[in-house]
């Protein structure tokens, strides 16, 4: 195996490792947001830990396509000019920079960035789904395992968007823990987490299936 392909394989494998591992860490830490007997300041700290740890799977989601595309092109699974690898990688890094800017921004300062990121995610989802369906239908030349992985990634992006919608009131609820009615804030947190947890489990299943599909590449 040439060194370049080995490096892209490693990077694409690390996407799986940090996506699943980061999601597990954020999932575990989120339990402290509603665990009885924990003070408001410790719950707020748990919320910060969840947000920080969650940047690992957020980063992995964004880098899944650039690393996968680079591996596919350099392995001759997809026939495309070599320069497109660097174009896709540059686009991925620009999106990643935006995601980190949002994470480090607070309040209204990050509103425009969040809106831009949301549009990118919906466009990304649509592009993945269209490419995957076109590949399976034979409308474009695409190996079956890559078409399936694209559809699985599209589904994971959709789950992430649904989770984002479910957790939209998270900030006010966390702030409410130190307010006049912490019980209502805690109940709101519990409702949000109960809505999000099944979607997180679906993402785990999707990325495990995507990894398994990659291992089956000689057969599909």
Secondary structure, 3 states (H helix, E strand, C coil): CCHHHHHHHHHHHHHHHHHHHHHHHHHHHHHHHCCCCCCHHHHHHHHHHHHHHHHHHHHHHHHHHHHHHHHHHHCCCCCCCCHHHHHHHHHHHHHHHHHHHHHHCCHHHHHHHHHHHHHHHHHHHHHHHHHHHHHHCCCCCCCHHHHHHHHHHHHHHHHHHHHHHHCCCHHHHHHHCCCCCHHHHHHHHHHHHHHHHHHHHHHHHHHHHHHHHHHCCCCC
